[in-house]
Amino acid sequence: MKSISFLFPVNGKNLSGGLKVVCEYANRFADAGYDVHIVYAGSIFYSKKSLRFKLSGIVRYLQTWFYGYSCKTWFPLDKRVKEHWAFSLNQRHVPETDVYVATAPYTAMYLNEYKIEANRKFYFIQGYENWGGVTDQKLRETYRYPATKIVISRWLQRILKEEGQDAVFIPNGFDFEKFKLLTPIEKKDKYAVTMVFHTMELKDCELGFRALEIVHQKFPQLHVRLFGLPEKPSNLPDWYTYHQRPDAETHCRLYDESAIFIATSRSEGWGLTIGESMLCGCAVCCTDIEGYKEMAVNEENALLSPVGDADAMAANIIRLIENDELRINIAQKGSESIQQFNWNNSFKIYKKLIDTNGREK
């Protein structure tokens, strides 16, 4: 039995697209007979912090250990997957396995120091993560570490190439059972829009709010279904409904009962919600970032607008409301094109790479 450890930079209690993807792979490796471990970092570079931070870090570590650190609160993790709440990702705190997968820049920094062969090290890159204290220079340095690099999008593969690095492209997949079209596209309420709410500045939800306000002035019957992890935003207009941490059934319904989905990020590695909404028959309006364009083709299966341009996004939403034929066509083509992103296909490539310690690319 081959063993594998996925290294997480944080605890698993807060849902994120990146953690969700890794958990999906963890389940599939467990189902394939692997000994699978997820290691959550209780602290990052603890020894370099101030004494005050160290003391508070110990308290936070113990609190999280007591109250829970698992991603099982939001993801159906296979019971065969072993979870570890480690004080840090130093090699001595991590279970010994055949291969290790770094899932973020900080985890790659730790993995780079492990006294093991380079072919046992994998770096799973899901975005250009130059935030959270990681500079562009430091990020690109992690790309040059001796390890097998895996990327989820072609644009990330191009960035690795700029650093003289090969990277294996494995696109994410979608759960076709969880996200599906239930309401016929032509029968959807064209004034119903769905959007994800996030407090992270990179997601630029303020752009979405500004665009939707413009649309609402033209169409007072507009209704927005907003969902996300944070508490309900303050001063939300009464033409919004907010769903915090929706369960799987509600999540699908929010897409299915809307005709339009908008995505506003300034940067994404890929963009899971784009594909989920397409599976449920939404016509997509999104910013023209590289991650979205892995799936969204302007004027074919989505309408794209410049980053930060609320007027342009509002204009695209209005086009979809006013032109039934365009909206239905965009949604249908989105539903068809997204079918190519299958988890089974992605896992086959990932598994072969792990099985051969990075030699099969």
C-alpha positions in Angstrom: 0.0 0.0 0.0 1.4 3.4 -1.0 1.1 6.2 1.5 0.6 9.9 0.8 0.4 13.0 3.0 -1.3 16.3 1.9 0.2 19.3 3.8 -2.3 22.1 4.6 -1.2 25.5 5.8 -4.2 26.0 8.1 -6.8 24.0 10.0 -9.7 22.6 7.9 -12.7 24.2 9.5 -13.2 27.0 7.0 -14.3 25.9 3.5 -12.2 27.0 0.6 -12.1 25.9 -3.0 -8.4 24.8 -2.7 -9.0 22.7 0.3 -12.1 21.2 -1.3 -10.1 20.0 -4.3 -7.5 18.4 -2.1 -10.1 16.7 0.0 -11.7 15.3 -3.2 -8.3 13.8 -4.2 -7.8 12.5 -0.7 -11.1 10.6 -0.9 -10.2 9.1 -4.2 -6.8 8.0 -3.2 -8.3 6.4 -0.1 -10.9 4.6 -2.2 -8.1 3.3 -4.5 -6.4 1.7 -1.5 -3.8 4.3 -0.5 -2.9 5.1 3.1 -3.9 8.8 3.0 -3.0 11.5 5.5 -4.0 15.2 5.8 -1.7 17.2 8.0 -3.0 20.6 9.2 -0.5 23.2 10.3 -1.1 24.6 13.8 1.5 27.3 13.1 3.7 28.6 10.3 7.4 29.4 11.0 6.7 29.5 14.7 10.4 29.9 15.7 10.7 33.1 13.7 7.8 34.9 15.6 7.9 37.2 18.6 7.6 35.8 22.1 4.1 37.3 22.5 3.0 35.6 19.2 4.5 32.3 20.3 2.6 32.3 23.5 -0.7 33.2 21.8 0.1 30.6 19.1 0.3 27.9 21.8 -3.1 29.0 23.1 -4.6 29.0 19.6 -3.1 25.6 18.9 -4.7 24.1 22.0 -8.0 25.8 21.4 -8.2 24.5 17.9 -7.2 21.0 19.0 -10.1 21.1 21.6 -12.8 22.7 19.4 -11.9 20.9 16.2 -9.7 21.2 13.1 -11.2 18.9 10.6 -12.7 19.7 7.2 -15.4 17.2 8.0 -17.7 20.0 9.1 -18.2 21.0 5.5 -16.8 18.1 3.4 -17.7 14.4 3.4 -14.2 13.2 4.0 -13.7 9.4 3.7 -13.3 7.9 7.2 -10.2 6.1 5.9 -8.4 9.4 5.5 -6.3 10.1 8.6 -6.2 13.7 9.9 -3.4 15.2 11.9 -3.3 18.5 13.9 0.4 19.2 13.8 2.1 22.0 15.8 4.0 22.8 12.6 4.9 21.2 9.3 8.5 20.5 10.3 9.3 16.9 9.2 9.4 15.6 12.7 5.8 16.6 13.3 4.5 14.9 10.1 3.8 11.2 9.6 6.3 9.3 7.5 4.8 8.5 4.1 6.0 7.5 0.7 5.2 10.9 -0.9 4.2 14.3 0.3 2.1 16.9 -1.4 2.5 20.6 -0.6 -0.7 22.5 -1.3 0.4 26.1 -0.8 3.6 28.2 -0.9 4.2 28.0 2.9 3.8 24.2 2.8 6.2 24.0 -0.1 8.7 25.9 2.0 8.5 23.3 4.7 8.5 20.4 2.3 11.7 21.7 0.6 13.5 21.2 3.9 12.5 17.5 4.3 15.5 15.2 4.1 14.0 12.9 1.4 14.4 12.3 -2.3 13.0 15.0 -4.6 10.9 12.4 -6.4 8.9 12.0 -3.2 8.0 15.7 -3.1 5.0 17.1 -5.0 3.8 20.7 -5.2 0.1 21.2 -6.0 -0.3 24.7 -7.3 -3.9 26.0 -7.5 -3.3 29.7 -7.9 -0.8 32.5 -8.1 -0.7 32.9 -4.3 1.3 36.1 -3.8 -0.6 37.1 -0.7 -0.7 36.3 3.0 2.9 37.6 3.4 4.2 35.8 0.3 5.9 38.1 -2.1 6.2 37.5 -5.9 9.9 36.8 -5.5 9.3 34.3 -2.7 6.5 32.7 -4.5 8.5 32.2 -7.7 11.3 30.8 -5.6 9.0 28.0 -4.4 8.3 27.2 -8.0 12.0 26.3 -8.5 12.2 23.9 -5.6 13.1 20.3 -6.5 9.7 18.6 -6.6 7.1 17.5 -9.2 4.8 20.4 -9.9 1.1 20.0 -10.6 -1.0 22.9 -11.8 -4.8 23.1 -12.3 -4.7 25.5 -15.2 -2.8 26.3 -18.4 -2.0 29.9 -17.3 -0.3 28.6 -14.2 1.6 26.2 -16.3 2.9 29.1 -18.4 4.1 30.9 -15.3 6.0 27.8 -14.2 7.6 27.7 -17.7 8.8 31.3 -17.2 10.8 30.0 -14.2 12.2 27.2 -16.3 10.1 24.6 -14.7 8.0 21.8 -16.1 4.5 21.4 -14.6 1.9 18.7 -15.1 -1.5 20.2 -16.0 -4.4 18.4 -14.3 -7.7 20.4 -14.5 -10.1 20.2 -11.6 -13.3 18.2 -12.0 -16.9 18.7 -11.0 -19.4 16.6 -9.1 -22.0 15.9 -11.7 -24.3 14.3 -9.0 -24.1 17.3 -6.7 -24.5 20.0 -9.3 -27.0 19.4 -12.0 -29.7 21.1 -14.1 -33.1 20.6 -12.5 -35.1 23.6 -13.9 -35.1 23.8 -17.7 -32.9 26.8 -18.8 -35.7 28.4 -20.8 -38.0 28.3 -17.7 -35.6 30.0 -15.3 -36.5 33.4 -13.8 -34.3 35.8 -15.8 -34.4 38.4 -13.0 -32.8 35.9 -10.5 -29.0 36.2 -10.1 -26.7 34.3 -7.8 -23.3 35.4 -6.5 -20.8 34.2 -3.9 -20.0 36.5 -1.0 -16.4 36.6 0.4 -14.6 39.2 2.5 -11.2 38.6 0.8 -10.3 41.7 -1.2 -9.1 39.6 -4.1 -12.6 38.3 -4.6 -13.9 41.9 -5.2 -17.5 41.4 -4.1 -17.9 45.2 -4.0 -17.7 45.1 -7.8 -20.6 42.7 -7.9 -22.7 44.8 -5.5 -22.1 48.0 -7.6 -23.0 46.2 -10.8 -26.1 44.7 -9.3 -27.2 48.1 -8.0 -27.0 49.4 -11.6 -29.1 46.5 -12.9 -31.6 46.9 -10.1 -32.2 50.5 -11.0 -33.3 49.3 -14.5 -35.1 46.2 -13.3 -36.6 46.7 -9.8 -37.8 43.1 -9.9 -34.2 41.8 -9.8 -33.6 39.3 -7.0 -30.1 38.2 -5.8 -29.3 35.0 -4.1 -26.1 35.5 -2.2 -24.2 32.7 -0.4 -20.9 32.3 1.4 -19.1 31.5 4.6 -19.1 34.8 6.5 -21.9 36.4 8.5 -24.6 38.1 6.4 -23.2 41.4 5.1 -24.6 44.5 6.9 -27.1 46.8 5.2 -27.9 44.2 2.5 -30.9 45.5 0.5 -34.2 43.6 0.8 -33.9 42.4 -2.8 -31.1 40.1 -1.7 -31.4 36.8 0.3 -28.3 35.5 2.0 -27.5 31.8 2.7 -24.6 31.2 5.0 -22.8 27.9 4.6 -25.6 26.3 2.5 -25.8 22.5 2.6 -25.2 20.5 -0.6 -28.9 20.5 -1.6 -29.4 24.2 -1.0 -26.1 25.0 -2.8 -27.3 23.3 -6.0 -30.8 24.9 -5.7 -29.3 28.4 -5.4 -27.7 27.9 -8.8 -30.6 26.0 -10.3 -33.2 28.6 -9.4 -31.2 31.5 -10.9 -30.8 32.3 -14.6 -27.6 34.2 -14.1 -24.4 33.7 -12.1 -21.8 36.5 -11.6 -18.2 36.0 -10.6 -16.1 39.1 -9.7 -12.6 38.0 -8.7 -9.4 39.9 -9.6 -7.5 36.6 -9.7 -8.4 32.9 -9.4 -6.4 29.8 -10.1 -9.4 28.3 -11.8 -12.8 29.2 -10.4 -14.9 26.3 -9.2 -18.2 28.3 -8.8 -18.1 29.2 -12.5 -18.3 25.5 -13.5 -20.8 24.6 -10.8 -23.2 27.3 -12.0 -22.8 26.2 -15.6 -23.7 22.6 -14.6 -26.9 24.0 -13.1 -27.8 25.9 -16.2 -26.8 29.5 -15.3 -25.6 32.0 -17.9 -22.3 33.3 -16.5 -21.1 36.9 -16.3 -17.5 37.1 -15.0 -14.3 39.1 -15.0 -11.8 38.4 -17.7 -9.2 36.8 -15.5 -7.0 33.9 -16.6 -8.5 31.4 -14.2 -12.0 32.0 -15.3 -11.0 31.8 -19.0 -9.9 28.2 -18.5 -13.6 27.5 -18.7 -15.3 30.7 -19.8 -15.1 31.8 -23.5 -16.5 35.3 -24.1 -19.7 35.5 -26.2 -19.8 31.7 -26.4 -20.5 30.2 -23.0 -20.1 33.3 -20.8 -19.9 37.1 -21.0 -16.7 38.5 -19.7 -15.9 42.1 -18.5 -12.7 43.9 -17.4 -11.6 43.4 -13.8 -13.0 46.2 -11.5 -15.4 47.5 -14.2 -18.9 47.5 -12.6 -20.5 49.3 -15.5 -19.3 46.7 -18.0 -20.5 43.8 -15.8 -23.8 45.5 -15.3 -24.1 45.9 -19.0 -23.5 42.2 -19.6 -26.1 41.3 -17.0 -28.6 43.6 -18.6 -27.9 42.1 -22.0 -28.8 38.6 -20.6 -32.0 39.9 -19.1 -33.1 41.7 -22.2 -32.1 39.1 -24.7 -33.7 35.7 -23.9 -32.2 34.0 -26.9 -28.7 35.1 -25.9 -29.1 34.1 -22.2 -30.5 30.7 -23.1 -27.8 30.1 -25.7 -25.0 31.1 -23.3 -26.4 28.9 -20.6 -26.8 25.9 -22.8 -23.3 26.1 -24.2 -21.9 26.5 -20.7 -23.8 23.4 -19.6 -22.4 21.5 -22.5 -18.8 22.7 -22.4 -18.3 22.1 -18.7 -19.0 18.4 -19.1 -15.4 17.8 -20.1 -14.1 18.5 -16.6 -14.5 15.1 -15.1 -13.1 14.0 -11.7 -12.4 10.5 -12.9 -10.2 11.7 -15.7 -8.3 14.1 -13.5 -7.7 11.5 -10.8 -6.3 9.0 -13.3 -3.6 11.4 -14.3 -2.9 12.4 -10.7 -2.7 8.8 -9.5 -0.4 7.8 -12.3 1.9 10.6 -11.4 2.0 9.6 -7.7 2.4 6.0 -8.6 5.5 6.6 -10.7 7.0 9.3 -8.4 6.6 12.0 -11.0 8.1 10.1 -13.9 4.9 9.8 -15.9 4.1 13.3 -17.2 
